[in-house]
Amino acid sequence: MSNAKVKAYAQALFAIAQAEGAADAISNELYAVARAYESSDELRNVLSDATIPSERRLQVVEQLIGTRVNRATVQIVSMIVASGQVRELPAVFDEVIALSSAGNNQDLAEVRSAVALTDDQQTRLAAALSKATGKTVNLKVVVDPSVIGGLVATVGDKVIDDTVRTRLDNLKTRI
Amino acid sequence: MTAEIAELEAKAEAEIAAARGRGSDELRNEISVLASRATPIVVAATLNDQIHKDLVENFISKVGAGR
């Protein structure tokens, strides 16, 4: 799917979220679904397997998130799965959260950490990133064991990387 | 004849030395590849909760201070 198509999809979905009167909540839920999709091979395989009947894949969506999120979120995820565009789900939903952040005059700050961060750490991290970038940030923390330790933050085009993985990569290159 | 034998011996020695060098380089490369694969696993296993916490706090401090 082209970048323009991803943006068009995202704008349409964000309009649905706005119409539901819960744009922020639905955008946050879609962001969480995108991260779950990225991190689970099993989920990706099931949702993208065209040999599994569409009804069965939609049942999986319903079972996974049906009772835990807004109804509109379930419907949006189901729509993406049914349309055969599930591989684009992370890109589309990331664009939705970017639209939601922009609507609140915020920039999306995605932080990857090897471990979960406490509420206090997240509050101080958001403040530090806002100070460093000069922008109010909408902080999203993704637990990603592949970073090994430390954090990497992406705010727009700016990447602040202080992860153990990158340090090891740099060391490897030097050796 | 003696000169020819000496020449052949010298050639053989040179080839053995070259082969030894190649073997050593290949071994060194293999060790390097294995070490680079093992290091992240070993490092990850040695990071305890306190180290993770320190890494996070260090990041927040550095970013907040404008790095």
gemmi code that builds the backbone of each chain (N, CA, C; Angstrom):
import gemmi

chains = {
    "A": [
        ("MET", (0.858, -1.191, 0.000), (0.000, 0.000, 0.000), (0.895, 1.242, 0.000)),
        ("SER", (0.572, 2.200, -0.838), (1.395, 3.408, -0.913), (1.200, 4.257, 0.342)),
        ("ASN", (2.154, 5.161, 0.535), (2.088, 6.044, 1.695), (0.815, 6.897, 1.662)),
        ("ALA", (0.448, 7.326, 0.456), (-0.759, 8.156, 0.311), (-2.009, 7.358, 0.705)),
        ("LYS", (-2.003, 6.061, 0.339), (-3.153, 5.209, 0.670), (-3.228, 4.978, 2.177)),
        ("VAL", (-2.050, 4.764, 2.797), (-2.006, 4.578, 4.252), (-2.598, 5.804, 4.933)),
        ("LYS", (-2.191, 6.988, 4.481), (-2.689, 8.236, 5.076), (-4.200, 8.369, 4.856)),
        ("ALA", (-4.656, 8.003, 3.652), (-6.084, 8.113, 3.347), (-6.901, 7.177, 4.244)),
        ("TYR", (-6.431, 5.931, 4.390), (-7.081, 4.969, 5.285), (-7.135, 5.546, 6.693)),
        ("ALA", (-5.968, 6.044, 7.149), (-5.862, 6.547, 8.528), (-6.811, 7.715, 8.753)),
        ("GLN", (-6.903, 8.596, 7.791), (-7.788, 9.754, 7.940), (-9.242, 9.303, 8.049)),
        ("ALA", (-9.597, 8.304, 7.233), (-10.969, 7.794, 7.273), (-11.260, 7.149, 8.630)),
        ("LEU", (-10.295, 6.357, 9.122), (-10.494, 5.683, 10.415), (-10.521, 6.691, 11.562)),
        ("PHE", (-9.676, 7.720, 11.465), (-9.658, 8.738, 12.518), (-10.982, 9.501, 12.535)),
        ("ALA", (-11.545, 9.708, 11.353), (-12.848, 10.382, 11.273), (-13.922, 9.545, 11.973)),
        ("ILE", (-13.829, 8.224, 11.811), (-14.778, 7.330, 12.494), (-14.606, 7.467, 14.010)),
        ("ALA", (-13.330, 7.462, 14.442), (-13.043, 7.577, 15.887), (-13.569, 8.895, 16.441)),
        ("GLN", (-13.403, 9.957, 15.673), (-13.910, 11.272, 16.106), (-15.426, 11.256, 16.197)),
        ("ALA", (-16.055, 10.644, 15.180), (-17.520, 10.585, 15.155), (-18.056, 9.814, 16.352)),
        ("GLU", (-17.260, 8.852, 16.834), (-17.662, 8.071, 18.021), (-17.503, 8.887, 19.299)),
        ("GLY", (-16.831, 10.046, 19.182), (-16.619, 10.900, 20.352), (-15.555, 10.365, 21.295)),
        ("ALA", (-14.714, 9.478, 20.778), (-13.669, 8.900, 21.644), (-12.379, 8.749, 20.835)),
        ("ALA", (-11.999, 9.819, 20.140), (-10.862, 9.747, 19.213), (-9.573, 9.330, 19.922)),
        ("ASP", (-9.318, 9.946, 21.091), (-8.069, 9.629, 21.789), (-8.039, 8.173, 22.254)),
        ("ALA", (-9.129, 7.758, 22.875), (-9.172, 6.388, 23.417), (-9.049, 5.361, 22.299)),
        ("ILE", (-9.799, 5.576, 21.222), (-9.766, 4.611, 20.114), (-8.381, 4.606, 19.451)),
        ("SER", (-7.788, 5.797, 19.289), (-6.446, 5.871, 18.684), (-5.438, 5.125, 19.537)),
        ("ASN", (-5.534, 5.307, 20.852), (-4.621, 4.596, 21.763), (-4.811, 3.084, 21.664)),
        ("GLU", (-6.066, 2.665, 21.556), (-6.332, 1.223, 21.446), (-5.798, 0.661, 20.130)),
        ("LEU", (-5.962, 1.427, 19.061), (-5.454, 0.969, 17.761), (-3.931, 0.873, 17.795)),
        ("TYR", (-3.304, 1.827, 18.487), (-1.849, 1.793, 18.636), (-1.424, 0.515, 19.369)),
        ("ALA", (-2.156, 0.185, 20.419), (-1.836, -1.030, 21.197), (-2.039, -2.286, 20.341)),
        ("VAL", (-3.094, -2.286, 19.526), (-3.337, -3.431, 18.635), (-2.177, -3.564, 17.644)),
        ("ALA", (-1.715, -2.443, 17.123), (-0.608, -2.468, 16.145), (0.647, -3.071, 16.770)),
        ("ARG", (0.929, -2.698, 18.033), (2.133, -3.227, 18.691), (1.976, -4.735, 18.958)),
        ("ALA", (0.748, -5.144, 19.324), (0.502, -6.566, 19.570), (0.685, -7.344, 18.271)),
        ("TYR", (0.189, -6.774, 17.182), (0.309, -7.419, 15.873), (1.778, -7.563, 15.483)),
        ("GLU", (2.556, -6.506, 15.749), (3.984, -6.538, 15.397), (4.761, -7.558, 16.214)),
        ("SER", (4.377, -7.693, 17.475), (5.205, -8.500, 18.370), (4.805, -9.976, 18.407)),
        ("SER", (3.662, -10.322, 17.842), (3.223, -11.720, 17.913), (3.217, -12.370, 16.521)),
        ("ASP", (4.153, -13.287, 16.332), (4.200, -14.022, 15.057), (2.895, -14.779, 14.833)),
        ("GLU", (2.384, -15.366, 15.921), (1.184, -16.188, 15.826), (-0.013, -15.360, 15.360)),
        ("LEU", (-0.155, -14.167, 15.971), (-1.282, -13.301, 15.616), (-1.164, -12.849, 14.156)),
        ("ARG", (0.053, -12.462, 13.782), (0.283, -12.027, 12.391), (-0.065, -13.137, 11.413)),
        ("ASN", (0.407, -14.349, 11.737), (0.172, -15.473, 10.832), (-1.316, -15.773, 10.677)),
        ("VAL", (-2.036, -15.747, 11.792), (-3.470, -16.073, 11.743), (-4.234, -14.996, 10.967)),
        ("LEU", (-3.986, -13.725, 11.313), (-4.778, -12.644, 10.705), (-4.463, -12.429, 9.224)),
        ("SER", (-3.241, -12.829, 8.820), (-2.874, -12.568, 7.418), (-2.988, -13.814, 6.540)),
        ("ASP", (-3.415, -14.932, 7.137), (-3.481, -16.181, 6.371), (-4.782, -16.237, 5.562)),
        ("ALA", (-4.626, -16.064, 4.253), (-5.809, -16.028, 3.380), (-6.500, -17.380, 3.276)),
        ("THR", (-5.801, -18.447, 3.711), (-6.440, -19.767, 3.632), (-7.413, -19.985, 4.804)),
        ("ILE", (-7.272, -19.136, 5.842), (-8.225, -19.216, 6.965), (-9.437, -18.353, 6.595)),
        ("PRO", (-10.638, -18.904, 6.681), (-11.822, -18.119, 6.295), (-11.888, -16.794, 7.061)),
        ("SER", (-12.337, -15.768, 6.363), (-12.418, -14.426, 6.934), (-13.211, -14.425, 8.250)),
        ("GLU", (-14.310, -15.211, 8.276), (-15.159, -15.250, 9.477), (-14.346, -15.724, 10.692)),
        ("ARG", (-13.488, -16.721, 10.454), (-12.681, -17.272, 11.555), (-11.692, -16.218, 12.056)),
        ("ARG", (-11.091, -15.477, 11.117), (-10.112, -14.451, 11.517), (-10.805, -13.328, 12.300)),
        ("LEU", (-12.032, -13.004, 11.884), (-12.775, -11.965, 12.607), (-13.171, -12.448, 14.005)),
        ("GLN", (-13.401, -13.761, 14.117), (-13.688, -14.334, 15.456), (-12.469, -14.178, 16.368)),
        ("VAL", (-11.285, -14.362, 15.778), (-10.048, -14.214, 16.566), (-9.944, -12.777, 17.090)),
        ("VAL", (-10.244, -11.811, 16.219), (-10.217, -10.399, 16.630), (-11.184, -10.179, 17.783)),
        ("GLU", (-12.391, -10.706, 17.603), (-13.440, -10.534, 18.619), (-13.004, -11.140, 19.962)),
        ("GLN", (-12.426, -12.350, 19.885), (-11.999, -13.027, 21.124), (-10.865, -12.274, 21.814)),
        ("LEU", (-9.962, -11.727, 21.013), (-8.791, -11.066, 21.591), (-9.116, -9.726, 22.246)),
        ("ILE", (-9.914, -8.911, 21.546), (-10.102, -7.538, 22.051), (-11.560, -7.167, 22.280)),
        ("GLY", (-12.467, -8.074, 21.909), (-13.895, -7.760, 21.912), (-14.430, -7.105, 23.174)),
        ("THR", (-13.969, -7.589, 24.322), (-14.545, -7.076, 25.578), (-13.627, -6.073, 26.265)),
        ("ARG", (-12.483, -5.781, 25.641), (-11.478, -4.963, 26.340), (-11.327, -3.557, 25.774)),
        ("VAL", (-11.959, -3.305, 24.624), (-11.769, -1.994, 23.984), (-13.111, -1.438, 23.519)),
        ("ASN", (-13.074, -0.206, 23.022), (-14.287, 0.388, 22.452), (-14.806, -0.469, 21.298)),
        ("ARG", (-16.121, -0.468, 21.139), (-16.716, -1.253, 20.046), (-16.175, -0.782, 18.679)),
        ("ALA", (-15.982, 0.528, 18.565), (-15.492, 1.076, 17.288), (-14.096, 0.550, 16.963)),
        ("THR", (-13.295, 0.324, 18.000), (-11.943, -0.209, 17.777), (-12.034, -1.615, 17.185)),
        ("VAL", (-12.928, -2.430, 17.761), (-13.113, -3.795, 17.244), (-13.559, -3.736, 15.785)),
        ("GLN", (-14.492, -2.816, 15.513), (-15.022, -2.713, 14.145), (-13.937, -2.259, 13.160)),
        ("ILE", (-13.087, -1.332, 13.594), (-12.028, -0.844, 12.704), (-11.014, -1.958, 12.418)),
        ("VAL", (-10.604, -2.669, 13.468), (-9.639, -3.766, 13.276), (-10.255, -4.835, 12.369)),
        ("SER", (-11.524, -5.154, 12.614), (-12.217, -6.158, 11.795), (-12.282, -5.723, 10.337)),
        ("MET", (-12.512, -4.426, 10.145), (-12.608, -3.902, 8.772), (-11.275, -4.075, 8.035)),
        ("ILE", (-10.180, -3.784, 8.738), (-8.846, -3.919, 8.121), (-8.562, -5.388, 7.792)),
        ("VAL", (-8.916, -6.274, 8.738), (-8.674, -7.704, 8.524), (-9.517, -8.210, 7.346)),
        ("ALA", (-10.785, -7.821, 7.327), (-11.693, -8.298, 6.272), (-11.306, -7.750, 4.905)),
        ("SER", (-10.679, -6.584, 4.890), (-10.337, -5.966, 3.597), (-9.082, -6.572, 2.972)),
        ("GLY", (-8.428, -7.468, 3.723), (-7.216, -8.090, 3.186), (-6.004, -7.178, 3.268)),
        ("GLN", (-6.102, -6.111, 4.063), (-4.997, -5.151, 4.173), (-4.297, -5.269, 5.527)),
        ("VAL", (-4.395, -6.452, 6.133), (-3.912, -6.571, 7.514), (-2.415, -6.312, 7.645)),
        ("ARG", (-1.656, -6.574, 6.597), (-0.208, -6.322, 6.674), (0.091, -4.832, 6.858)),
        ("GLU", (-0.860, -3.999, 6.469), (-0.665, -2.549, 6.589), (-1.176, -2.014, 7.921)),
        ("LEU", (-1.680, -2.933, 8.744), (-2.303, -2.504, 10.003), (-1.386, -1.616, 10.868)),
        ("PRO", (-0.128, -2.008, 11.108), (0.708, -1.125, 11.952), (0.908, 0.261, 11.338)),
        ("ALA", (1.162, 0.314, 10.044), (1.408, 1.613, 9.399), (0.167, 2.499, 9.468)),
        ("VAL", (-1.003, 1.909, 9.225), (-2.249, 2.684, 9.233), (-2.567, 3.163, 10.652)),
        ("PHE", (-2.450, 2.259, 11.624), (-2.795, 2.637, 12.996), (-1.775, 3.616, 13.580)),
        ("ASP", (-0.523, 3.508, 13.159), (0.479, 4.498, 13.614), (0.132, 5.884, 13.072)),
        ("GLU", (-0.400, 5.895, 11.876), (-0.801, 7.177, 11.277), (-2.018, 7.739, 12.024)),
        ("VAL", (-2.895, 6.839, 12.463), (-4.076, 7.286, 13.222), (-3.632, 7.954, 14.529)),
        ("ILE", (-2.681, 7.340, 15.230), (-2.239, 7.921, 16.506), (-1.492, 9.235, 16.250)),
        ("ALA", (-0.822, 9.327, 15.119), (-0.136, 10.586, 14.774), (-1.170, 11.690, 14.541)),
        ("LEU", (-2.276, 11.336, 13.869), (-3.347, 12.312, 13.635), (-3.970, 12.747, 14.961)),
        ("SER", (-4.173, 11.761, 15.834), (-4.755, 12.056, 17.143), (-3.844, 12.986, 17.940)),
        ("SER", (-2.540, 12.709, 17.907), (-1.570, 13.541, 18.634), (-1.568, 14.956, 18.069)),
        ("ALA", (-1.557, 15.038, 16.741), (-1.520, 16.354, 16.092), (-2.768, 17.157, 16.449)),
        ("GLY", (-3.903, 16.454, 16.548), (-5.153, 17.114, 16.921), (-5.092, 17.723, 18.308)),
        ("ASN", (-4.224, 17.171, 19.147), (-4.052, 17.691, 20.515), (-2.805, 18.582, 20.612)),
        ("ASN", (-2.302, 19.001, 19.454), (-1.068, 19.807, 19.397), (0.104, 19.092, 20.059)),
        ("GLN", (0.177, 17.791, 19.837), (1.272, 17.002, 20.400), (2.012, 16.295, 19.264)),
        ("ASP", (3.251, 15.922, 19.558), (3.995, 15.068, 18.641), (4.079, 13.683, 19.260)),
        ("LEU", (3.900, 12.660, 18.453), (3.996, 11.301, 18.962), (5.453, 10.995, 19.320)),
        ("ALA", (5.666, 10.530, 20.532), (7.011, 10.117, 20.961), (6.947, 8.628, 21.264)),
        ("GLU", (7.526, 7.830, 20.388), (7.525, 6.388, 20.623), (8.835, 5.995, 21.294)),
        ("VAL", (8.706, 5.395, 22.457), (9.891, 4.974, 23.209), (9.891, 3.461, 23.314)),
        ("ARG", (10.997, 2.853, 22.939), (11.134, 1.390, 23.083), (12.047, 1.097, 24.255)),
        ("SER", (11.573, 0.211, 25.104), (12.311, -0.127, 26.326), (12.319, -1.642, 26.496)),
        ("ALA", (13.405, -2.144, 27.068), (13.475, -3.594, 27.300), (12.529, -4.008, 28.416)),
        ("VAL", (12.234, -3.067, 29.309), (11.350, -3.380, 30.444), (10.213, -2.356, 30.511)),
        ("ALA", (9.146, -2.724, 31.189), (8.021, -1.787, 31.356), (8.462, -0.615, 32.226)),
        ("LEU", (7.951, 0.573, 31.938), (8.286, 1.750, 32.729), (7.156, 2.053, 33.707)),
        ("THR", (7.522, 2.570, 34.859), (6.500, 2.936, 35.851), (5.818, 4.222, 35.379)),
        ("ASP", (4.672, 4.528, 35.987), (3.962, 5.769, 35.645), (4.856, 6.977, 35.901)),
        ("ASP", (5.582, 6.931, 37.030), (6.468, 8.045, 37.382), (7.572, 8.208, 36.329)),
        ("GLN", (8.160, 7.115, 35.912), (9.209, 7.193, 34.876), (8.639, 7.764, 33.576)),
        ("GLN", (7.420, 7.330, 33.228), (6.809, 7.814, 31.983), (6.542, 9.312, 32.044)),
        ("THR", (6.083, 9.779, 33.212), (5.796, 11.209, 33.379), (7.080, 12.022, 33.205)),
        ("ARG", (8.160, 11.561, 33.880), (9.430, 12.297, 33.808), (10.053, 12.184, 32.416)),
        ("LEU", (9.867, 11.027, 31.785), (10.402, 10.836, 30.433), (9.705, 11.766, 29.433)),
        ("ALA", (8.374, 11.863, 29.550), (7.622, 12.751, 28.655), (8.088, 14.192, 28.831)),
        ("ALA", (8.298, 14.593, 30.094), (8.753, 15.963, 30.363), (10.142, 16.184, 29.769)),
        ("ALA", (11.032, 15.184, 29.927), (12.398, 15.313, 29.404), (12.400, 15.392, 27.874)),
        ("LEU", (11.557, 14.572, 27.235), (11.494, 14.586, 25.769), (10.898, 15.893, 25.257)),
        ("SER", (9.890, 16.414, 25.985), (9.301, 17.696, 25.601), (10.359, 18.789, 25.681)),
        ("LYS", (11.167, 18.740, 26.736), (12.212, 19.741, 26.917), (13.266, 19.617, 25.805)),
        ("ALA", (13.640, 18.372, 25.492), (14.702, 18.147, 24.495), (14.267, 18.507, 23.084)),
        ("THR", (12.964, 18.298, 22.784), (12.505, 18.521, 21.407), (11.779, 19.857, 21.249)),
        ("GLY", (11.433, 20.463, 22.363), (10.693, 21.722, 22.284), (9.250, 21.515, 21.853)),
        ("LYS", (8.778, 20.275, 21.955), (7.401, 19.971, 21.557), (6.681, 19.250, 22.690)),
        ("THR", (5.382, 19.445, 22.760), (4.607, 18.659, 23.716), (4.446, 17.273, 23.118)),
        ("VAL", (4.792, 16.257, 23.890), (4.777, 14.915, 23.300), (3.647, 14.050, 23.846)),
        ("ASN", (3.189, 13.171, 22.975), (2.248, 12.122, 23.356), (3.083, 10.850, 23.469)),
        ("LEU", (3.422, 10.486, 24.696), (4.367, 9.387, 24.926), (3.708, 8.017, 24.779)),
        ("LYS", (4.347, 7.182, 23.998), (3.907, 5.789, 23.878), (5.113, 4.899, 24.144)),
        ("VAL", (5.000, 4.061, 25.136), (6.114, 3.175, 25.478), (5.829, 1.771, 24.953)),
        ("VAL", (6.770, 1.238, 24.198), (6.648, -0.120, 23.675), (7.711, -0.978, 24.353)),
        ("VAL", (7.279, -2.056, 25.004), (8.261, -2.971, 25.599), (8.813, -3.853, 24.478)),
        ("ASP", (10.121, -3.705, 24.256), (10.764, -4.395, 23.140), (12.067, -5.031, 23.641)),
        ("PRO", (12.024, -6.320, 23.982), (13.219, -6.975, 24.547), (14.434, -6.905, 23.626)),
        ("SER", (14.226, -6.670, 22.334), (15.372, -6.655, 21.412), (16.320, -5.478, 21.665)),
        ("VAL", (15.872, -4.461, 22.398), (16.794, -3.353, 22.698), (17.762, -3.736, 23.828)),
        ("ILE", (17.520, -4.841, 24.469), (18.342, -5.448, 25.542), (18.295, -4.636, 26.845)),
        ("GLY", (18.578, -3.342, 26.751), (18.518, -2.465, 27.929), (18.528, -1.027, 27.455)),
        ("GLY", (18.167, -0.092, 28.344), (18.142, 1.318, 27.945), (16.929, 1.642, 27.098)),
        ("LEU", (16.926, 2.819, 26.492), (15.763, 3.295, 25.740), (16.171, 3.880, 24.402)),
        ("VAL", (15.233, 3.820, 23.451), (15.377, 4.580, 22.209), (14.063, 5.332, 21.985)),
        ("ALA", (14.174, 6.642, 21.788), (12.982, 7.470, 21.602), (12.968, 8.038, 20.182)),
        ("THR", (11.792, 7.983, 19.569), (11.629, 8.574, 18.242), (10.531, 9.626, 18.314)),
        ("VAL", (10.895, 10.864, 18.027), (9.919, 11.965, 17.991), (10.061, 12.614, 16.616)),
        ("GLY", (9.073, 12.364, 15.757), (9.205, 12.847, 14.378), (10.441, 12.234, 13.739)),
        ("ASP", (11.313, 13.085, 13.197), (12.536, 12.581, 12.557), (13.680, 12.396, 13.545)),
        ("LYS", (13.469, 12.849, 14.769), (14.561, 12.813, 15.753), (14.576, 11.472, 16.503)),
        ("VAL", (15.739, 10.842, 16.526), (15.893, 9.565, 17.238), (16.969, 9.729, 18.307)),
        ("ILE", (16.601, 9.421, 19.544), (17.577, 9.473, 20.643), (17.765, 8.030, 21.106)),
        ("ASP", (18.925, 7.487, 20.812), (19.161, 6.065, 21.041), (20.252, 5.868, 22.087)),
        ("ASP", (19.869, 5.320, 23.215), (20.851, 4.971, 24.236), (20.541, 3.554, 24.721)),
        ("THR", (20.496, 2.646, 23.755), (20.168, 1.257, 24.095), (21.438, 0.422, 24.167)),
        ("VAL", (21.367, -0.640, 24.918), (22.495, -1.569, 25.013), (22.724, -2.218, 23.643)),
        ("ARG", (21.638, -2.485, 22.926), (21.776, -3.105, 21.601), (22.643, -2.252, 20.682)),
        ("THR", (22.368, -0.942, 20.656), (23.141, -0.062, 19.780), (24.587, 0.049, 20.256)),
        ("ARG", (24.772, 0.081, 21.572), (26.145, 0.129, 22.087), (26.918, -1.113, 21.656)),
        ("LEU", (26.268, -2.273, 21.730), (26.935, -3.512, 21.316), (27.211, -3.503, 19.811)),
        ("ASP", (26.243, -2.982, 19.043), (26.438, -2.904, 17.586), (27.645, -2.018, 17.265)),
        ("ASN", (27.733, -0.885, 17.978), (28.868, 0.025, 17.741), (30.188, -0.642, 18.106)),
        ("LEU", (30.152, -1.377, 19.210), (31.359, -2.072, 19.664), (31.787, -3.124, 18.630)),
        ("LYS", (30.785, -3.840, 18.113), (31.049, -4.879, 17.122), (31.699, -4.267, 15.880)),
        ("THR", (31.156, -3.115, 15.461), (31.692, -2.459, 14.271), (33.152, -2.052, 14.510)),
        ("ARG", (33.409, -1.527, 15.717), (34.786, -1.090, 16.005), (35.746, -2.279, 16.016)),
        ("ILE", (35.278, -3.415, 16.576), (36.145, -4.613, 16.654), (36.383, -5.143, 15.243)),
    ],
    "B": [
        ("MET", (69.920, -30.647, -9.369), (68.865, -31.430, -8.712), (68.623, -30.918, -7.283)),
        ("THR", (69.770, -30.710, -6.574), (69.670, -30.217, -5.203), (68.998, -28.847, -5.177)),
        ("ALA", (69.354, -28.049, -6.171), (68.779, -26.699, -6.260), (67.274, -26.779, -6.513)),
        ("GLU", (66.913, -27.728, -7.398), (65.477, -27.898, -7.707), (64.704, -28.335, -6.466)),
        ("ILE", (65.319, -29.275, -5.712), (64.666, -29.776, -4.477), (64.524, -28.625, -3.479)),
        ("ALA", (65.600, -27.847, -3.352), (65.569, -26.715, -2.415), (64.477, -25.729, -2.815)),
        ("GLU", (64.373, -25.526, -4.136), (63.345, -24.601, -4.634), (61.931, -25.131, -4.325)),
        ("LEU", (61.766, -26.448, -4.544), (60.459, -27.070, -4.254), (60.147, -26.996, -2.762)),
        ("GLU", (61.180, -27.229, -1.947), (60.979, -27.167, -0.497), (60.573, -25.752, -0.062)),
        ("ALA", (61.274, -24.789, -0.651), (60.983, -23.388, -0.300), (59.546, -23.031, -0.694)),
        ("LYS", (59.136, -23.519, -1.887), (57.780, -23.253, -2.379), (56.739, -23.894, -1.444)),
        ("ALA", (57.040, -25.136, -1.075), (56.106, -25.860, -0.199), (55.982, -25.155, 1.149)),
        ("GLU", (57.122, -24.710, 1.674), (57.091, -24.017, 2.971), (56.256, -22.742, 2.894)),
        ("ALA", (56.444, -22.034, 1.763), (55.682, -20.792, 1.579), (54.182, -21.076, 1.523)),
        ("GLU", (53.831, -22.174, 0.815), (52.406, -22.532, 0.704), (51.827, -22.935, 2.059)),
        ("ILE", (52.633, -23.682, 2.836), (52.175, -24.103, 4.171), (51.956, -22.876, 5.057)),
        ("ALA", (52.926, -21.938, 4.985), (52.810, -20.719, 5.799), (51.554, -19.934, 5.415)),
        ("ALA", (51.315, -19.846, 4.084), (50.133, -19.111, 3.601), (48.850, -19.803, 4.077)),
        ("ALA", (48.860, -21.148, 3.979), (47.677, -21.920, 4.395), (47.432, -21.738, 5.889)),
        ("ARG", (48.554, -21.726, 6.666), (48.432, -21.556, 8.113), (47.808, -20.183, 8.425)),
        ("GLY", (48.268, -19.180, 7.688), (47.741, -17.822, 7.869), (46.270, -17.757, 7.553)),
        ("ARG", (45.895, -18.428, 6.431), (44.477, -18.437, 6.035), (43.640, -19.101, 7.111)),
        ("GLY", (44.135, -20.255, 7.601), (43.405, -20.993, 8.631), (43.206, -20.142, 9.876)),
        ("SER", (44.257, -19.422, 10.220), (44.204, -18.584, 11.413), (43.172, -17.462, 11.241)),
        ("ASP", (43.176, -16.840, 10.039), (42.201, -15.766, 9.763), (40.771, -16.297, 9.824)),
        ("GLU", (40.579, -17.479, 9.199), (39.229, -18.059, 9.179), (38.760, -18.367, 10.597)),
        ("LEU", (39.686, -18.923, 11.399), (39.352, -19.260, 12.774), (39.012, -17.984, 13.553)),
        ("ARG", (39.844, -16.947, 13.322), (39.615, -15.685, 14.025), (38.226, -15.115, 13.655)),
        ("ASN", (37.905, -15.187, 12.352), (36.599, -14.687, 11.894), (35.457, -15.465, 12.543)),
        ("GLU", (35.655, -16.802, 12.571), (34.596, -17.645, 13.124), (34.372, -17.325, 14.604)),
        ("ILE", (35.485, -17.151, 15.330), (35.387, -16.819, 16.758), (34.687, -15.473, 16.922)),
        ("SER", (35.045, -14.520, 16.039), (34.451, -13.189, 16.108), (32.933, -13.242, 15.876)),
        ("VAL", (32.530, -14.044, 14.869), (31.096, -14.177, 14.563), (30.350, -14.806, 15.740)),
        ("LEU", (30.944, -15.878, 16.293), (30.301, -16.561, 17.423), (30.201, -15.627, 18.626)),
        ("ALA", (31.287, -14.873, 18.868), (31.290, -13.952, 20.016), (30.239, -12.872, 19.845)),
        ("SER", (30.116, -12.350, 18.610), (29.149, -11.264, 18.399), (27.715, -11.768, 18.539)),
        ("ARG", (27.501, -13.064, 18.251), (26.152, -13.620, 18.431), (25.868, -13.874, 19.909)),
        ("ALA", (26.887, -14.310, 20.608), (26.685, -14.684, 22.013), (26.603, -13.465, 22.931)),
        ("THR", (27.347, -12.403, 22.589), (27.444, -11.250, 23.495), (26.081, -10.671, 23.901)),
        ("PRO", (25.164, -10.361, 22.938), (23.879, -9.790, 23.358), (23.114, -10.704, 24.308)),
        ("ILE", (23.221, -12.019, 24.097), (22.497, -12.968, 24.953), (23.091, -12.938, 26.364)),
        ("VAL", (24.423, -12.938, 26.410), (25.101, -12.927, 27.716), (24.819, -11.611, 28.443)),
        ("VAL", (24.904, -10.496, 27.700), (24.675, -9.177, 28.316), (23.238, -9.093, 28.833)),
        ("ALA", (22.284, -9.524, 28.007), (20.871, -9.465, 28.413), (20.647, -10.267, 29.695)),
        ("ALA", (21.325, -11.412, 29.787), (21.140, -12.272, 30.963), (21.735, -11.642, 32.220)),
        ("THR", (22.717, -10.758, 32.048), (23.370, -10.168, 33.230), (22.686, -8.876, 33.700)),
        ("LEU", (21.758, -8.353, 32.907), (21.082, -7.107, 33.304), (19.966, -7.411, 34.300)),
        ("ASN", (20.152, -6.987, 35.525), (19.103, -7.210, 36.528), (18.189, -5.978, 36.609)),
        ("ASP", (17.188, -6.040, 37.473), (16.202, -4.949, 37.575), (16.860, -3.609, 37.894)),
        ("GLN", (17.849, -3.649, 38.788), (18.497, -2.401, 39.185), (19.251, -1.769, 38.004)),
        ("ILE", (19.914, -2.608, 37.221), (20.654, -2.075, 36.061), (19.679, -1.489, 35.041)),
        ("HIS", (18.568, -2.203, 34.807), (17.549, -1.669, 33.884), (17.055, -0.305, 34.380)),
        ("LYS", (16.803, -0.234, 35.684), (16.301, 1.012, 36.266), (17.338, 2.127, 36.076)),
        ("ASP", (18.596, 1.804, 36.339), (19.662, 2.807, 36.202), (19.775, 3.292, 34.749)),
        ("LEU", (19.634, 2.350, 33.813), (19.721, 2.727, 32.389), (18.594, 3.693, 32.018)),
        ("VAL", (17.393, 3.400, 32.524), (16.236, 4.263, 32.231), (16.434, 5.638, 32.867)),
        ("GLU", (16.850, 5.641, 34.136), (17.045, 6.928, 34.847), (18.138, 7.748, 34.169)),
        ("ASN", (19.191, 7.081, 33.741), (20.290, 7.755, 33.051), (19.805, 8.401, 31.758)),
        ("PHE", (18.941, 7.689, 31.038), (18.394, 8.216, 29.784), (17.555, 9.462, 30.062)),
        ("ILE", (16.682, 9.362, 31.064), (15.800, 10.494, 31.391), (16.644, 11.710, 31.791)),
        ("SER", (17.665, 11.484, 32.599), (18.523, 12.592, 33.052), (19.238, 13.244, 31.871)),
        ("LYS", (19.822, 12.395, 31.006), (20.582, 12.933, 29.866), (19.682, 13.704, 28.910)),
        ("VAL", (18.510, 13.123, 28.609), (17.595, 13.790, 27.669), (17.072, 15.091, 28.290)),
        ("GLY", (16.733, 15.025, 29.550), (16.223, 16.211, 30.243), (17.243, 17.321, 30.342)),
        ("ALA", (18.520, 16.912, 30.389), (19.593, 17.907, 30.496), (20.003, 18.436, 29.127)),
        ("GLY", (19.307, 17.947, 28.095), (19.610, 18.398, 26.735), (20.753, 17.668, 26.100)),
        ("ARG", (21.236, 16.597, 26.747), (22.307, 15.763, 26.224), (23.461, 16.591, 25.712)),
    ],
}
model = gemmi.Model(1)
for chain_id, residues in chains.items():
    chain = gemmi.Chain(chain_id)
    for i, (resn, *xyz) in enumerate(residues, 1):
        res = gemmi.Residue()
        res.name, res.seqid = resn, gemmi.SeqId(i, " ")
        for name, pos in zip(("N", "CA", "C"), xyz):
            atom = gemmi.Atom()
            atom.name, atom.element = name, gemmi.Element(name[0])
            atom.pos, atom.b_iso = gemmi.Position(*pos), 0.0
            res.add_atom(atom)
        chain.add_residue(res)
    model.add_chain(chain)
structure = gemmi.Structure()
structure.add_model(model)
structure.setup_entities()
